[in-house]
């Protein structure tokens, strides 16, 4: 019974949007930081003599 209420709660569009926003925000920081570090690493490799 709890499972069906959780499923219906997650299936509502507003909740799905909020969950995706929270997940995206929590994932964006580390991914952007890793991407920045990767970019600087690429620049270091490109400037290597």
C-alpha positions in Angstrom: 0.0 0.0 0.0 2.8 2.4 0.8 4.6 1.3 -2.4 1.6 2.3 -4.6 1.3 5.7 -2.9 5.0 6.2 -3.4 4.7 5.2 -7.1 1.8 7.6 -7.6 3.7 10.3 -5.8 6.7 9.9 -8.1 4.6 9.6 -11.2 3.0 13.0 -10.8 4.6 15.4 -13.3 5.4 18.1 -10.8 7.2 15.6 -8.5 9.1 14.1 -11.4 10.2 17.6 -12.5 11.3 18.5 -8.9 13.2 15.2 -8.5 14.9 15.7 -11.9 15.8 19.3 -10.9 17.3 18.2 -7.6 19.2 15.3 -9.2 20.4 17.6 -12.0 21.5 20.3 -9.5 23.3 17.7 -7.3 25.0 16.1 -10.3 25.9 19.4 -12.1 28.5 20.6 -9.6 30.8 17.6 -9.6 30.4 17.1 -13.4 31.1 20.7 -14.1 34.1 20.7 -11.8 35.4 17.5 -13.4 34.8 19.0 -16.9 36.8 22.1 -15.9 39.6 20.0 -14.6 39.6 18.0 -17.8 39.7 21.1 -19.9 42.6 22.5 -17.9 44.3 19.2 -18.2 43.8 19.3 -22.0 45.3 22.8 -22.1 48.3 21.6 -20.1 48.7 18.7 -22.5 48.3 20.9 -25.5 50.9 23.4 -24.2 53.4 20.6 -23.3 56.5 21.1 -25.5 
